[in-house]
Amino acid sequence: MKQLFVITILCFLFNCERKVTTLNKKVDIGVENIKQNLSFDFSIIERDKDNRPLKVEIDIKNNDKVIQKINYNPGFWLDKDFKINQKKYFGTNLPLEEGIETYHNFIIADFNFDGLEDFAILYDSGGNGGSFYSYYFQNETGKFNLDKNFPLNEGYFPKEINKNNKTITISNPIGCCKIETTIFQLKDNWKIISSKEENMNNDSPNGIWKTNCGSGLGSLTIKNKNASLVVLFNQIYIEMEEVKRYDFENGIAYKLKQIPEDLGSYGIKLDWSEYTNEKPIAYVKTVDENTLKFYWYGFYNNKTKKREMTECQFNQEQNISNEEIILKKCDE
């Protein structure tokens, strides 16, 4: 029987020396557990001077009964409220999609090929190289333990997990122009069986891209380092330019290039002067010559420090929110 993991983020306000911000929000992460009816409660119990989490208590429950408590000390989280952004790869054939611009902070998978569910939790939000994770492994009794000898602990998330060969592959940028790919294999212990550096690819996925070449109103047009996007049909048309490339996953991040001139009655009311900054607003991954994965973040407001207009024309056409959108290359 398929059951549902439910992660509830609870932060209580204690009348003591440690000041804790209250978060009363339940998040259904859609994680299944075949053997147990498990759920995870996260309580942020201590914060630093910038209000970022320093100590987190993880209560692991089976049928609402606490069976294990984990005291977790993250490195550096940009998200002060730790909003759960989850993904489950265990028991599925889904390809791994964790990257620099697009990643999850709580991930279920089998990292040591023993057939048991393990989890990775965000350790450090990272920088240009990507995010870092702590890895907890489930043993035969159902307890989760941190394995400090795991080669990826407090490091990158894998690009590939191959259960047949018992290998894990990571890929990360080195400096401006190279990518390093390392393969670890588990026999008696973890060992590096391959490591290589490659030059980054500077090609652009030029062309017109839509959700549906016949009827799609939204479109993304890429030409070298610039792109134009129909954010909202008949209202908002913008020009973008590259911010950064992540060639290890064939990804490109784009920022708003300038205040748009072609605006409708709705678009003209937006605070464009605050949207013109270095923050990426869109991200694409090249799947093949005819397919892109598109991610729309929304405009970043310098004044409010928040994202605005977080859905675009593509979201409306595919009726999805804040998820990857598949685009197809269309004729000129």
C-alpha positions as semicolon CSV with decimal commas, in nm:
position;residue;x (nm);y (nm);z (nm)
1;M;0,000;0,000;0,000
2;K;0,134;0,338;-0,091
3;Q;0,144;0,579;0,196
4;L;0,227;0,946;0,208
5;F;0,516;1,116;0,382
6;V;0,400;1,443;0,531
7;I;0,657;1,698;0,634
8;T;0,535;1,961;0,875
9;I;0,755;2,257;0,947
10;L;0,695;2,377;1,302
11;C;0,883;2,659;1,468
12;F;0,774;2,745;1,826
13;L;0,836;3,069;2,015
14;F;1,006;2,982;2,346
15;N;1,026;3,223;2,642
16;C;1,391;3,151;2,701
17;E;1,731;3,265;2,579
18;R;1,695;3,124;2,230
19;K;1,457;3,325;2,014
20;V;1,265;3,111;1,767
21;T;1,039;3,233;1,492
22;T;0,702;3,059;1,471
23;L;0,610;2,889;1,145
24;N;0,264;2,733;1,134
25;K;0,269;2,576;0,792
26;K;0,221;2,215;0,685
27;V;0,381;2,102;0,362
28;D;0,277;1,784;0,184
29;I;0,592;1,664;0,011
30;G;0,432;1,369;-0,165
31;V;0,690;1,114;-0,050
32;E;0,589;0,750;-0,038
33;N;0,726;0,487;0,198
34;I;0,653;0,123;0,119
35;K;0,747;-0,031;0,454
36;Q;0,647;0,230;0,709
37;N;0,404;0,516;0,756
38;L;0,679;0,771;0,816
39;S;0,658;1,145;0,854
40;F;0,918;1,410;0,934
41;D;0,871;1,717;1,155
42;F;1,129;1,994;1,137
43;S;1,161;2,240;1,428
44;I;1,404;2,528;1,397
45;I;1,523;2,568;1,755
46;E;1,807;2,818;1,721
47;R;1,898;3,096;1,479
48;D;2,203;3,311;1,418
49;K;2,219;3,690;1,436
50;D;2,087;3,712;1,078
51;N;1,788;3,492;1,171
52;R;1,916;3,194;0,971
53;P;1,874;2,842;1,119
54;L;2,163;2,717;1,332
55;K;2,003;2,410;1,491
56;V;1,716;2,199;1,365
57;E;1,543;1,909;1,534
58;I;1,409;1,641;1,301
59;D;1,139;1,420;1,453
60;I;1,092;1,100;1,254
61;K;0,753;0,943;1,320
62;N;0,592;0,611;1,237
63;N;0,211;0,622;1,256
64;D;0,238;0,956;1,440
65;K;0,468;0,808;1,707
66;V;0,818;0,956;1,735
67;I;1,068;0,677;1,671
68;Q;1,381;0,892;1,629
69;K;1,504;1,244;1,693
70;I;1,790;1,395;1,495
71;N;1,965;1,716;1,597
72;Y;2,082;1,870;1,272
73;N;2,327;2,159;1,234
74;P;2,311;2,305;0,882
75;G;2,593;2,508;0,737
76;F;2,443;2,809;0,562
77;W;2,082;2,837;0,444
78;L;1,974;3,132;0,232
79;D;1,611;3,042;0,305
80;K;1,557;3,169;0,660
81;D;1,222;2,992;0,698
82;F;1,337;2,660;0,547
83;K;1,044;2,612;0,315
84;I;1,042;2,248;0,211
85;N;1,114;2,198;-0,158
86;Q;1,124;1,823;-0,195
87;K;1,188;1,549;-0,448
88;K;1,157;1,171;-0,435
89;Y;1,371;0,951;-0,660
90;F;1,347;0,630;-0,455
91;G;1,138;0,363;-0,625
92;T;1,100;0,568;-0,944
93;N;1,272;0,586;-1,281
94;L;1,288;0,963;-1,273
95;P;1,615;1,114;-1,397
96;L;1,808;1,321;-1,144
97;E;1,738;1,690;-1,200
98;E;1,925;1,864;-0,921
99;G;2,132;2,157;-1,044
100;I;2,269;2,495;-0,941
101;E;1,968;2,706;-1,028
102;T;1,712;2,427;-0,984
103;Y;1,748;2,211;-0,675
104;H;1,549;2,065;-0,385
105;N;1,637;2,087;-0,016
106;F;1,498;1,750;0,097
107;I;1,553;1,449;-0,129
108;I;1,460;1,081;-0,088
109;A;1,677;0,825;-0,270
110;D;1,886;0,512;-0,214
111;F;2,244;0,636;-0,200
112;N;2,418;0,312;-0,091
113;F;2,225;0,057;-0,299
114;D;2,085;-0,146;-0,006
115;G;1,722;-0,110;-0,115
116;L;1,632;0,122;0,175
117;E;1,519;0,482;0,155
118;D;1,780;0,740;0,256
119;F;1,751;1,116;0,253
120;A;1,966;1,416;0,170
121;I;1,898;1,748;0,339
122;L;2,042;2,084;0,241
123;Y;2,364;2,163;0,427
124;D;2,477;2,479;0,249
125;S;2,302;2,685;-0,016
126;G;2,638;2,716;-0,189
127;G;2,742;2,959;-0,459
128;N;2,845;2,932;-0,822
129;G;2,934;2,565;-0,780
130;G;2,596;2,457;-0,646
131;S;2,438;2,347;-0,318
132;F;2,582;2,105;-0,061
133;Y;2,396;1,829;0,125
134;S;2,416;1,610;0,434
135;Y;2,325;1,246;0,375
136;Y;2,135;1,023;0,618
137;F;2,119;0,648;0,564
138;Q;1,848;0,414;0,690
139;N;1,962;0,087;0,851
140;E;1,779;-0,246;0,889
141;T;1,601;-0,129;1,204
142;G;1,462;0,181;1,033
143;K;1,698;0,430;1,201
144;F;1,860;0,708;1,002
145;N;2,228;0,789;1,060
146;L;2,469;1,045;0,918
147;D;2,764;0,877;0,744
148;K;3,058;1,114;0,755
149;N;3,262;0,872;0,544
150;F;3,019;0,898;0,253
151;P;3,226;1,079;-0,014
152;L;2,948;1,325;-0,097
153;N;2,865;1,422;0,263
154;E;2,850;1,802;0,296
155;G;2,913;1,805;-0,077
156;Y;2,732;1,807;-0,409
157;F;2,424;1,607;-0,504
158;P;2,486;1,334;-0,764
159;K;2,433;1,389;-1,133
160;E;2,374;1,016;-1,172
161;I;2,303;0,720;-0,941
162;N;2,365;0,384;-1,112
163;K;2,236;0,098;-0,895
164;N;2,355;-0,171;-1,139
165;N;2,718;-0,061;-1,126
166;K;2,685;0,080;-0,773
167;T;2,829;0,412;-0,886
168;I;2,753;0,775;-0,810
169;T;2,861;1,054;-1,044
170;I;2,906;1,421;-0,960
171;S;2,983;1,704;-1,200
172;N;3,081;2,056;-1,098
173;P;3,236;2,365;-1,260
174;I;3,601;2,457;-1,211
175;G;3,674;2,824;-1,258
176;C;3,531;2,991;-1,566
177;C;3,583;2,737;-1,834
178;K;3,604;2,374;-1,718
179;I;3,384;2,099;-1,574
180;E;3,511;1,820;-1,350
181;T;3,326;1,487;-1,350
182;T;3,402;1,228;-1,080
183;I;3,264;0,874;-1,049
184;F;3,258;0,693;-0,713
185;Q;3,196;0,317;-0,685
186;L;3,087;0,119;-0,379
187;K;3,237;-0,225;-0,325
188;D;3,368;-0,285;0,026
189;N;3,427;0,090;0,050
190;W;3,373;0,393;-0,173
191;K;3,650;0,451;-0,427
192;I;3,705;0,699;-0,710
193;I;3,716;0,503;-1,035
194;S;3,718;0,799;-1,276
195;S;3,787;1,172;-1,271
196;K;3,822;1,404;-1,570
197;E;3,810;1,769;-1,668
198;E;3,644;1,901;-1,983
199;N;3,607;2,240;-2,148
200;M;3,267;2,405;-2,117
201;N;3,033;2,428;-2,413
202;N;2,965;2,784;-2,533
203;D;2,690;2,701;-2,783
204;S;2,346;2,861;-2,740
205;P;2,011;2,687;-2,808
206;N;1,918;2,941;-3,075
207;G;1,566;2,939;-3,215
208;I;1,200;2,985;-3,126
209;W;1,069;2,768;-2,843
210;K;0,707;2,705;-2,741
211;T;0,497;2,461;-2,542
212;N;0,301;2,394;-2,859
213;C;0,427;2,510;-3,196
214;G;0,078;2,518;-3,341
215;S;-0,128;2,689;-3,072
216;G;0,111;2,820;-2,806
217;L;0,087;3,195;-2,742
218;G;0,393;3,208;-2,520
219;S;0,733;3,192;-2,684
220;L;1,103;3,208;-2,603
221;T;1,338;3,327;-2,875
222;I;1,710;3,273;-2,816
223;K;1,985;3,429;-3,024
224;N;2,336;3,375;-2,893
225;K;2,359;3,541;-2,549
226;N;2,026;3,722;-2,569
227;A;1,667;3,603;-2,548
228;S;1,317;3,748;-2,574
229;L;1,019;3,609;-2,384
230;V;0,643;3,650;-2,392
231;V;0,580;3,663;-2,018
232;L;0,210;3,737;-2,060
233;F;0,045;3,743;-2,402
234;N;-0,065;4,091;-2,512
235;Q;0,071;4,239;-2,188
236;I;0,440;4,175;-2,113
237;Y;0,720;4,112;-2,365
238;I;1,076;4,128;-2,230
239;E;1,436;4,110;-2,343
240;M;1,682;3,901;-2,143
241;E;2,055;3,837;-2,143
242;E;2,274;3,562;-2,003
243;V;2,385;3,586;-1,641
244;K;2,574;3,260;-1,612
245;R;2,619;2,923;-1,782
246;Y;2,617;2,588;-1,605
247;D;2,755;2,366;-1,877
248;F;2,775;2,054;-1,663
249;E;2,393;2,039;-1,695
250;N;2,362;2,237;-2,020
251;G;2,197;2,521;-1,831
252;I;2,180;2,898;-1,888
253;A;2,046;3,158;-1,643
254;Y;1,896;3,483;-1,778
255;K;1,832;3,823;-1,623
256;L;1,610;4,112;-1,735
257;K;1,812;4,314;-1,986
258;Q;1,620;4,640;-1,978
259;I;1,285;4,795;-1,895
260;P;1,049;4,663;-2,166
261;E;0,886;4,899;-2,413
262;D;0,608;4,668;-2,532
263;L;0,365;4,660;-2,238
264;G;-0,011;4,630;-2,203
265;S;-0,237;4,797;-1,947
266;Y;-0,142;4,542;-1,679
267;G;0,230;4,526;-1,751
268;I;0,276;4,903;-1,744
269;K;0,174;4,909;-1,375
270;L;0,462;4,688;-1,258
271;D;0,768;4,831;-1,081
272;W;1,017;4,779;-1,363
273;S;1,288;5,003;-1,218
274;E;1,318;4,762;-0,924
275;Y;1,322;4,455;-1,151
276;T;1,630;4,563;-1,345
277;N;1,910;4,391;-1,153
278;E;2,151;4,099;-1,169
279;K;1,911;3,838;-1,030
280;P;1,820;3,559;-1,274
281;I;1,455;3,546;-1,374
282;A;1,461;3,241;-1,601
283;Y;1,667;2,927;-1,654
284;V;1,686;2,678;-1,940
285;K;1,839;2,333;-1,973
286;T;1,906;2,185;-2,314
287;V;1,774;1,827;-2,336
288;D;1,843;1,780;-2,707
289;E;1,840;1,992;-3,021
290;N;1,460;2,006;-3,022
291;T;1,378;2,013;-2,648
292;L;1,438;2,258;-2,361
293;K;1,345;2,251;-1,995
294;F;1,236;2,599;-1,893
295;Y;1,212;2,740;-1,538
296;W;1,051;3,075;-1,466
297;Y;1,147;3,236;-1,131
298;G;0,965;3,568;-1,163
299;F;1,099;3,922;-1,138
300;Y;1,313;4,002;-0,832
301;N;1,211;4,328;-0,663
302;N;1,516;4,506;-0,522
303;K;1,303;4,701;-0,277
304;T;1,091;4,422;-0,127
305;K;1,353;4,146;-0,174
306;K;1,079;3,920;-0,309
307;R;0,988;3,753;-0,637
308;E;0,689;3,893;-0,825
309;M;0,498;3,773;-1,129
310;T;0,601;3,413;-1,055
311;E;0,388;3,263;-1,332
312;C;0,426;3,328;-1,702
313;Q;0,238;3,243;-2,021
314;F;0,398;2,897;-2,034
315;N;0,261;2,814;-1,685
316;Q;-0,090;2,907;-1,799
317;E;-0,063;2,698;-2,115
318;Q;0,050;2,386;-1,927
319;N;-0,161;2,462;-1,617
320;I;0,131;2,414;-1,376
321;S;0,296;2,642;-1,120
322;N;0,665;2,680;-1,036
323;E;0,771;2,361;-1,212
324;E;0,982;2,279;-1,514
325;I;0,816;2,342;-1,846
326;I;0,899;2,144;-2,158
327;L;0,952;2,359;-2,467
328;K;0,979;2,238;-2,825
329;K;1,177;2,406;-3,102
330;C;0,952;2,556;-3,369
331;D;1,007;2,667;-3,726
332;E;1,110;3,027;-3,780
